[in-house]
């Protein structure tokens, strides 16, 4: 990837803007074709789950496609941050080893670049709402708060994933599988009240991704504000993991340059 942060000790903001523009241009294809590519994955995943749950298992209400999309879109962001994060420091190895760029800028660029993909993918909500007969409501003004909770939840994982990819490269596929398992252990496919096992329901409720999914559904599907739990819980978990990630990142990243 071609980047051009200013030499001689670029500031955080200078480095961030330069690297983000390069990331969007080169890796995320900031074009009509690239935007269409961003939309294909959540669209394809929605079709797969509709075929599985609503057709093969004969379950799901008419609004089930919207129910799914409200989980698949934020989950694509989660998955993108973790999987791309494991390659992050290798992608920028040349910058890290040759220029005095603030190291924390790399996870921030990752969060923002994947966030751009996520915002483009959110446009899928409109046609699915029309197809399911779901009208927009004033509750949509709360959507930025839920998106902020999603980003806050991924700050720590972005830092930890970047270090994991450097020091445990042989286990990236294992980590990717565990991330996918995280979706299945949430309210991604089924509602919390449809889980009969008490311990399973508790585990799913404690998964912060469930709170994000259910917040999206409250806003988009039900036209109401999400509960306090679904709003605050992801911020709380995200804050705790962010502190952990920052401590580990700052402790380990000085040695990264010689390990790349």
Buried (B, 14 or more C-beta within 10 A) or exposed (E): EEBEBEEEEBEEEBBBBBBBBBBBBEBBBBEEEBBEBBBEBBBEBBEEBBEEBBEEEEEBEEBBBBBBBBBBBBBBBBBBBBBBBBBBBBBBBEBBEEBBBBBBBBBBBBBBBBBBBBEBBBEBBEEBBEEBEBEEEEBEEBBEBBBBBBBBBBBBBBBBBBBBBBEEEEBBEEBBEEBEEBBEBBBBBBBBEEBEEEEEBEBBBEBBBBBBBBBBBBBBBBBEBBEEEBBEBBBBBBBEBBEBBBEBBEEBBEEBEEEE
